């Protein structure tokens, strides 16, 4: 555990940031699983929205977002 005041603050900030990032990532994964199970266009658009939101917030990178969207579209089309 950190003893220096600035290190304590950084640890606190990192924990808070981790919570936000983890919840966003979890929401994306949950929506992807829902879409794969139902294979409906409505769920696909919701998944796209979640992925785009995570991309805009810097939680996932552009290439990963494109890859997820592509795979979802293929899954729904089948």
C-alpha positions in Angstrom: 0.0 0.0 0.0 1.2 3.5 -0.8 2.3 5.8 1.9 2.8 9.0 -0.1 -0.2 11.2 -0.4 0.0 11.5 -4.2 0.2 7.7 -4.6 -2.9 7.3 -2.4 -4.7 9.7 -4.6 -3.6 8.0 -7.8 -4.7 4.6 -6.4 -8.1 6.1 -5.6 -8.4 7.6 -9.1 -7.3 4.3 -10.7 -9.9 2.3 -8.8 -12.7 4.8 -9.8 -11.5 4.7 -13.4 -11.4 0.9 -13.4 -15.0 0.7 -12.1 -16.2 2.9 -15.0 -14.2 1.1 -17.7 -15.3 -2.3 -16.3 -19.0 -1.5 -16.3 -18.8 -0.1 -19.9 -16.9 -3.2 -21.1 -19.4 -5.5 -19.3 -22.3 -3.7 -20.9 -20.9 -4.1 -24.4 -20.2 -7.8 -23.8 -23.7 -8.4 -22.4 -25.4 -6.7 -25.4 -23.2 -8.7 -27.8 -24.3 -12.0 -26.1 -28.0 -10.9 -26.2 -27.7 -10.1 -29.9 -26.0 -13.4 -30.7 -28.8 -15.2 -28.9 -31.8 -13.4 -30.4 -30.3 -12.6 -33.8 -32.7 -9.6 -34.2 -32.0 -6.3 -36.0 -33.2 -4.4 -33.0 -30.6 -6.0 -30.7 -28.0 -5.5 -33.4 -28.6 -1.8 -33.5 -28.4 -1.6 -29.7 -25.2 -3.5 -29.8 -23.8 -1.1 -32.4 -24.8 1.8 -30.1 -23.0 0.3 -27.1 -19.9 -0.5 -29.2 -19.8 3.1 -30.6 -20.3 4.5 -27.2 -17.4 2.5 -25.8 -15.3 3.6 -28.8 -16.1 7.2 -28.3 -15.0 7.0 -24.6 -11.8 5.3 -25.5 -12.6 2.0 -23.9 -12.1 0.0 -27.0 -10.0 0.7 -30.1 -11.3 1.4 -33.6 -10.2 -1.9 -35.0 -11.8 -3.9 -32.2 -15.0 -2.0 -32.7 -15.0 -2.7 -36.4 -14.2 -6.4 -35.8 -17.0 -6.8 -33.2 -19.6 -5.1 -35.5 -18.6 -7.3 -38.5 -18.8 -10.5 -36.5 -22.2 -9.5 -35.1 -23.6 -8.6 -38.5 -22.4 -12.0 -39.9 -24.0 -13.8 -36.9 -27.4 -12.0 -37.3 -27.4 -12.6 -41.1 -27.0 -16.3 -40.7 
